[in-house]
Amino acid sequence: MSGLADRWELVGEGLVAFARARSLTWPLPEGMTRAPGPAMVTALRYTDSTVGPFLELAVALPARIGGHFGWCRTLVVVDRGEVRNALRAHWGLPCAVGTLRWLAREESRELVWEERDLVVRGRGRGPVVPWMAPQPLFLERNREPVIAPGRARGTLKVARVTVHTYPGDDLAALAGGHPGAVLRGLHHVRGPARVVRTAPVLAPRAAGSPEPVLFDPVRFERFSHEPVRCDVVGSNLR
């Protein structure tokens, strides 16, 4: 794959872990709120992509923009500067460059982030299972919340994925063993980001006035009950 485009296709393999990490309280960009659920840790080796092969370590939190649910990546580390620049330019990802090493042996996979002494390690067990899932990504670009639609597919083996961190590190909440999987034959498609504007708060309906309509650019719904508040509370990403 050559050249840069709004729609990216990436091929590779990796590890995914779902960590409860209740003490992980990183702020989300303005316009987003934290949704219930565990944090997602991904350690990926892309063998082919729009910007060539690269390694990636990411932490994402479940998030909500209005009535839309997805993942907000609060940490992304890649091993090439040009990949960082492209991810920032296309999707506004909070991306940094680090020294990453990928190790593979039989069913075991491991990604090491040397500057933080962080290791993500897992070994697949059991049968190979095909999977496919939508992966909407919530981001902040030009101080506005945006959604980047995406989908991924491949095969997996269930794994106990262990995250090792240095004592006292900001990522120590992720340390330990977590349910997860070893991903093989990963094919990931990521579309261009679009701004999502949450619906305004509706004023009380006067007698005899038409039924209120709640509208946003992505989806609209009609409510027959009393108007509801649709405030989105968040804080700026530090």
Number of C-alpha atoms within 10 A of each C-alpha: 12 9 8 12 13 12 15 17 19 22 22 20 20 26 28 26 27 22 25 15 17 11 10 16 10 14 16 23 22 18 23 27 21 20 14 10 14 16 21 21 24 21 27 25 24 19 14 16 20 18 19 16 17 18 22 25 24 18 22 20 28 19 21 19 24 18 10 15 19 21 21 26 22 19 16 19 21 23 19 19 13 13 22 19 15 17 18 15 11 18 22 19 22 17 22 19 16 20 14 21 15 16 11 12 8 7 12 15 23 21 25 21 20 12 9 14 12 19 19 25 25 26 21 21 15 9 10 14 12 13 12 13 11 13 17 19 24 33 27 23 19 8 13 15 20 23 25 19 18 19 16 17 18 18 18 25 19 19 24 20 26 21 24 18 20 13 10 8 13 12 18 17 17 25 19 15 18 19 15 24 23 27 26 19 14 21 19 21 17 19 19 15 23 18 17 18 16 21 18 13 12 14 10 10 12 8 6 6 7 8 14 16 13 18 14 14 11 12 9 11 9 10 12 9 8 11 16 12 11 14 13 15 14 15 13 12 13 8
